[in-house]
Amino acid sequence: MKFFDSSYDLDYSWEEVSTANWRKYCPWNDKSTHVVAVDTLSRHLDARTGILRTERLITCKQSAPKWLQPFLGGTEYSHVYETSYVNPGAKKVTMCSTNMTWSDLLSVRETVVYRPSRGSSNSIEKTRFEQHAQITALCGGWQKVRNGIEQFTLERFGQNAKRGKEGFEAVLEMSRKVFGEERERQRKEQERIRL
């Protein structure tokens, strides 16, 4: 079993991050071109707690070598199941995901949490990103083989996490720009109506 942990502050408010999170895999993110589909399976708002629970299926084009694909089911696509919880009262987004493809050989369980950074001041809001993943090779056989699979997956996970951060920051930047332009357009329209 291997573990991956990462945490850092994003220079955006929790409101910006929790909103942009739904556009994480949009065309503004040129680092996630391997994501070919994001399907919402269910969405439920708990009227009592205000927590929004969403289940999604994320389809990715695999980057496994062609020669290896027949051993891994022969498909060029992989699937990830994600459940997210948005708690606006606590200002916390929690996303839990697990691989569905190759799940009989490898388990990758990831949890990501977004919450306001403790280092934020009133003038500069930041959001804390915390990521934890547990990688477990389930295949039988020699421990050395399992260790190799886990180590390879851990290294790939780290590379993908770095690209994911870069891509999401691009989405956040573009969201801030587009929303700012829309707010300015609406402000000018309101001024025009008043005159």
C-alpha angles and dihedrals in degrees: 000000000000130000133210122196130178134165136170142144123263116212092233134089121259089249091056093046096045090050096044091048089080089058095046092118098041126120090270087072106074090175094067102056088128089070105090101171142012113194122188107221098181141349127193131177113205104221092203100050101023090229116146112213117195131181118200138178113217117199118201134184105241122239095203114129113267092241090057097048096082089058091050099052100287097258126123092213132075130193133218124193114214131187118189133189121200112194107184092180093059092031092234133135117192121186123187120188138175135183117254096184115078088005090144089059104032137020119204113179117181132184123191124186128190118192136148111286116248087223093062119117125202091261098044117042119194133178124222116227117201122182128183127175133181117203120194128175108216099185117115124236133065121008089226090062092048091048090051093051092047093047093049090048092047092052092047090047090054092050091049091048090056092050090044091055092049092047095047091049088055089052091049092050093049092045091053090049096046095044090046091052091048092049090050091048090051092047091052091047091052090050091050091051092050092053 
